[in-house]
Amino acid sequence: MASGARILVVDDEQIMRDGCTRILSKEDWEVVTAENGEVGLVAIKEGDDFDVVLLDLMMPGISGMEVLEAARQVDPNLLVIVITGYATVESAVEAMKKGAYDFIPKPFTPDQLRIIVNRALEKRSLQREMEVLKSEREKSLRDIATEKSRIATIINCMGDGVLVCDRDSCVVLTNPAAGRMLGIQESSVIGNPLSECSIDGALTETIMESLRSPDPVFPTVSQEICPSGSTPAFLRAHTAPVKNDLGETLGAVTVLQDITGLKELDRMKSDFVAMVSHELRSPVASIQQQLSVMLEGLSGDLTERQLRMIKRAKERARGLLELINDLLDISKIEAGMVVQYKEPLRVEELLQKVHELMLPEAEAKRLKLNLQVEPPPQMVKGDRNNLEGVFTNLVNNAIKYTPEGGEITIRVTGEGENVKVEVSDTGIGISKGDLPRIFDRFYRVKSERTRQIVGTGLGLSIVKHIVEAHLGKISVESDEGAGSTFTVMLPAVSIQGQQEG
């Protein structure tokens, strides 16, 4: 039962109006009365928001039928119950055809009145709920349309390219930026299989792999691609699958970034560094040579203080020369020229040469430098100078960071299809916090024990690039104060195969 409803009673009989008021007021309903059609119509037009109107058909002046028609024009949803007394049933039926909700004949009992009004109020309540739902639905549709338009506008205005495929590898969405970068037209690719869209092969394979992956947590794959076209371009593509709450793949999305400008800046930077480093190497080497001549006494006797200053200057010049050489090596790596020539190499011969080269420096610091070669002989295919540089750098670092009286061991063994070379020391070690960044460019461990050790912070970064250029891996294990072990894994080459070749 609806409480607080507003009901209008339009009847020219005072006794009818009073009777309806007494009956309906007991139900906690607000009752308003009108003594004729004119007054009732004014109340309706003033927008008093009545839930139900009880309308007598036979009234002097404006008839109930005229009030009904006018009320329906004001509010088509207004529920009107016509009261028939002397009128015929045909009049009630005619009123129903013109929009009346129901009718009640005179005389009627209080229960009859309450029942029919209750039924009307229930319908009124349903009408209002339906209006609310309709309004919400229309609002939702408007919101969806607005949101869809907003998202489309955002995607189309993005500087980055967007390419979306469904689970069947058909293209379902692109934006103008993707079209420009990949050299495709949206109208020619939407709805077509990825394999038929003339998109870079490497990118296509990555997208297909992301769609095929059963892994619920597939990582975003980043790659550089160079789309075919008249103008050279470099793109970075980030591809990831789109999955639902059940882990099912719904499709894949790729975001494209044009990095051509960054590549050009990087090339210019590398060329500049290479040029400056090359121009600096000769004068710095000359300075170092002249300082050596002075230290040997060929330019005259020097005081003790002068000797100390020249030795310090020579050491600084040597550090600067090492930095220049490292920068030149970095430039070669960035230019893709780190490995010039690969040939079959016996690893023990390389390490024997490194051992002989570094032994005097180790003995000068009273360090034991051991070389352990476990049979059978191991061979790799690589650049001799670069690999010698890798192991020389690792042994040199071990000597630098191992206190006097310590021990360094170079060990080579075979492990599956790889050659394993370990350089271990009993030095100061590396803290757990520094280990993740040990191969970063210009990164050096900073502590009281390393402050006096000269270095550029580029050596291990260069080593890592050279090893990876040989399809190998390098790792490190260390505990602070307990030494370090650097492990290089390189693909092995069969000695028998080389002999047959």
MOVENFEN-V459150 format. One record per backbone hydrogen bond with DSSP energy under -1.0 kcal/mol. CO is the residue of the C=O (numbers start at 1). NH is the residue of the N-H. If there is no record, write none. Layout:
# MOVENFEN-V459150
<<CO,NH> <CO,NH>>
This chain:
# MOVENFEN-V459150
<<5,30> <6,51> <6,52> <7,32> <8,54> <9,34> <10,56> <13,17> <14,18> <15,19> <16,20> <17,21> <18,22> <19,23> <20,24> <21,25> <24,27> <24,29> <25,28> <28,4> <30,7> <32,9> <34,11> <36,40> <37,41> <38,42> <39,43> <40,44> <41,45> <42,46> <43,48> <44,47> <52,8> <53,81> <54,10> <55,83> <57,64> <63,67> <64,68> <65,69> <66,70> <67,71> <68,72> <69,73> <70,74> <71,75> <75,78> <79,53> <80,101> <80,102> <81,55> <82,104> <83,57> <84,106> <88,92> <89,93> <90,94> <91,95> <92,96> <93,97> <94,98> <95,100> <96,99> <102,82> <104,84> <109,113> <110,114> <111,115> <112,116> <113,117> <114,118> <115,119> <116,120> <117,121> <118,122> <119,123> <120,124> <121,125> <122,126> <123,127> <124,128> <125,129> <126,130> <127,131> <128,132> <129,133> <130,134> <131,135> <132,136> <133,137> <134,138> <135,139> <136,140> <137,141> <138,142> <139,143> <140,144> <141,145> <142,146> <143,147> <144,148> <145,149> <146,150> <147,151> <148,152> <149,153> <150,154> <151,155> <152,156> <153,157> <161,256> <163,254> <164,172> <164,173> <165,252> <166,169> <169,194> <170,166> <171,191> <173,164> <175,179> <176,180> <177,181> <178,182> <179,183> <179,184> <185,188> <186,189> <186,190> <189,192> <192,171> <193,196> <194,197> <200,204> <201,205> <202,206> <203,207> <204,208> <205,209> <206,210> <207,211> <208,212> <209,213> <221,239> <223,237> <225,235> <234,259> <235,225> <236,257> <237,223> <238,255> <239,221> <240,253> <242,250> <242,251> <244,247> <248,244> <250,167> <251,242> <252,165> <253,240> <254,163> <255,238> <256,161> <257,236> <259,263> <260,264> <261,265> <262,266> <263,267> <264,268> <265,269> <266,270> <267,271> <268,272> <269,273> <270,274> <271,275> <272,276> <273,277> <274,278> <275,279> <276,280> <277,281> <280,284> <281,285> <282,286> <283,287> <284,288> <285,289> <286,290> <287,291> <288,292> <289,293> <290,294> <291,295> <292,296> <293,298> <294,297> <297,300> <303,307> <304,308> <305,309> <306,310> <307,311> <308,312> <309,313> <310,314> <311,315> <312,316> <313,317> <314,318> <315,319> <316,320> <317,321> <318,322> <319,323> <320,324> <321,325> <322,326> <323,327> <324,328> <325,329> <326,330> <327,331> <328,332> <329,333> <330,334> <331,335> <332,337> <333,336> <343,382> <345,380> <346,350> <347,351> <348,352> <349,353> <350,354> <351,355> <352,356> <353,357> <354,358> <355,359> <358,362> <359,363> <360,364> <362,367> <363,366> <366,405> <368,408> <370,410> <372,412> <378,347> <379,493> <380,345> <382,343> <383,387> <384,388> <385,389> <386,390> <387,391> <388,392> <389,393> <390,394> <391,395> <392,396> <393,397> <394,398> <395,399> <396,400> <397,401> <401,428> <403,406> <406,368> <408,370> <409,424> <410,372> <411,422> <412,374> <413,420> <415,418> <417,492> <418,415> <419,490> <420,413> <421,488> <422,411> <423,486> <424,409> <428,481> <431,435> <434,437> <435,438> <437,440> <440,443> <450,453> <457,442> <458,462> <459,463> <460,464> <461,465> <462,466> <463,467> <464,468> <465,469> <467,472> <468,471> <473,489> <475,487> <477,485> <479,482> <483,479> <484,425> <485,477> <486,423> <487,475> <488,421> <489,473> <490,419> <494,498> <495,499> <496,500> <497,501>>
